[in-house]
Amino acid sequence: MPDTVLIINGATRINGNTDIIIEKIIEGARSNKTDIRLINLREKKIANCIVCLRNYGYRVHQEYCCTMG
């Protein structure tokens, strides 16, 4: 079993089904003395590319950033 488990939660609802499942996973991992690292993306500020929105008025869908190519 790994020494540390990284859980990345992308769900937006607090105390929703995903949070319940993650809590069960954490309980199981802790019973095996495994360290847990939980990242809740809903607590992070993640913004759209402002260059596309500013210059074109919409999001440019490309495989790379519009400022790079």
Contacts in CASP RR format, 6 or more apart in sequence:
PFRMAT RR
TARGET T0000
AUTHOR 0000-0000-0000
METHOD contacts of the structure
MODEL  1
MPDTVLIINGATRINGNTDIIIEKIIEGARSNKTDIRLINLREKKIANCI
VCLRNYGYRVHQEYCCTMG
1 32 0 8 1.000
1 34 0 8 1.000
2 34 0 8 1.000
3 34 0 8 1.000
3 35 0 8 1.000
4 34 0 8 1.000
4 35 0 8 1.000
4 36 0 8 1.000
4 37 0 8 1.000
5 25 0 8 1.000
5 29 0 8 1.000
5 34 0 8 1.000
5 35 0 8 1.000
5 36 0 8 1.000
5 37 0 8 1.000
6 37 0 8 1.000
6 39 0 8 1.000
7 22 0 8 1.000
7 25 0 8 1.000
7 26 0 8 1.000
7 36 0 8 1.000
7 37 0 8 1.000
7 38 0 8 1.000
7 39 0 8 1.000
8 39 0 8 1.000
8 41 0 8 1.000
9 18 0 8 1.000
9 19 0 8 1.000
9 22 0 8 1.000
9 38 0 8 1.000
9 39 0 8 1.000
9 40 0 8 1.000
9 41 0 8 1.000
9 42 0 8 1.000
10 18 0 8 1.000
10 40 0 8 1.000
10 41 0 8 1.000
10 42 0 8 1.000
11 17 0 8 1.000
11 18 0 8 1.000
11 19 0 8 1.000
11 42 0 8 1.000
12 42 0 8 1.000
13 19 0 8 1.000
14 42 0 8 1.000
22 38 0 8 1.000
26 36 0 8 1.000
26 38 0 8 1.000
29 36 0 8 1.000
30 36 0 8 1.000
48 59 0 8 1.000
49 59 0 8 1.000
49 60 0 8 1.000
49 65 0 8 1.000
49 66 0 8 1.000
51 65 0 8 1.000
51 66 0 8 1.000
51 67 0 8 1.000
52 58 0 8 1.000
52 59 0 8 1.000
52 60 0 8 1.000
52 66 0 8 1.000
53 59 0 8 1.000
55 66 0 8 1.000
56 66 0 8 1.000
60 66 0 8 1.000
END
